[in-house]
Amino acid sequence: MTSPVWLLSVHHKHGDDTTVYTSEQAAHGGLLDYVAQCWAEIAGDEYTTSTGELRRVPQEMPAEADTAIDIYFEAHTDEWFEIVQKSVNE
């Protein structure tokens, strides 16, 4: 019997962090935790959006999870993430 798991991999200047979750929502929550932990590194920085617009990262992380994640990775272009579903044998 197999069960689904979701792998969250965050690639950054110090290497890769990969964590296993039992749901996609939990993996997304883990990603939000990572962004919250690192937000201070980019707060106040200027960045260029994918449409070429110059913006500044807010000092406070946005309350909306997807917005915070989008801003973080758009401003921190040397980092990226992936969430993939895999099956494991029980």
C-alpha positions in Angstrom: 0.0 0.0 0.0 1.3 3.5 -0.8 0.5 6.8 0.7 1.1 10.3 -0.8 3.6 12.7 0.8 4.7 16.1 -0.3 8.3 17.2 -0.4 9.2 20.8 0.1 12.6 21.7 -1.1 14.0 25.2 -0.6 17.2 26.0 -2.5 19.3 28.8 -1.0 22.9 30.1 -0.8 23.7 27.6 2.0 22.4 24.5 0.2 19.0 22.8 0.1 16.5 22.1 2.8 14.0 19.3 2.1 11.2 18.4 4.4 8.5 15.8 4.1 4.8 16.6 4.8 1.6 14.5 4.8 -0.4 17.1 2.9 0.1 19.8 0.4 -1.4 22.3 2.8 1.2 21.4 5.4 4.0 21.8 2.9 2.7 25.2 2.0 2.6 26.0 5.8 6.3 24.9 6.1 7.2 27.2 3.2 5.4 30.1 4.9 7.3 29.3 8.1 10.6 29.5 6.1 9.6 32.9 4.6 8.6 34.2 8.0 11.9 33.1 9.5 13.9 34.8 6.8 11.8 37.9 6.1 14.1 40.3 8.1 16.9 39.5 5.5 14.9 41.2 2.7 12.7 43.7 4.6 13.2 47.2 3.0 15.1 45.9 0.0 14.2 47.1 -3.5 13.5 44.4 -6.1 12.2 44.2 -9.7 9.0 42.3 -10.3 8.6 39.8 -13.1 6.9 42.6 -15.1 9.9 44.9 -14.6 8.3 47.1 -11.9 10.6 48.4 -9.2 9.2 47.8 -5.7 10.3 47.8 -2.0 9.8 44.8 0.3 7.5 45.9 3.2 9.1 45.9 6.7 6.2 43.8 7.9 5.5 40.5 6.2 2.1 40.5 4.5 -0.6 38.6 6.4 -1.8 36.8 3.2 0.4 33.8 2.8 0.6 33.6 -1.0 1.5 37.3 -1.2 4.3 37.0 1.4 5.7 33.9 -0.4 5.5 35.6 -3.8 7.3 38.8 -2.6 10.0 36.8 -0.8 11.0 34.7 -3.7 10.6 37.6 -6.2 12.9 39.7 -4.1 15.3 36.9 -3.2 16.1 35.7 -6.7 19.0 33.4 -5.7 16.5 31.2 -3.8 13.7 29.1 -5.1 11.4 26.3 -3.9 9.4 23.3 -5.2 6.7 21.3 -3.7 6.3 17.8 -5.3 4.0 14.9 -4.4 5.5 11.5 -4.1 4.2 8.1 -3.0 5.8 6.0 -0.3 5.3 2.4 0.7 3.7 1.9 4.1 
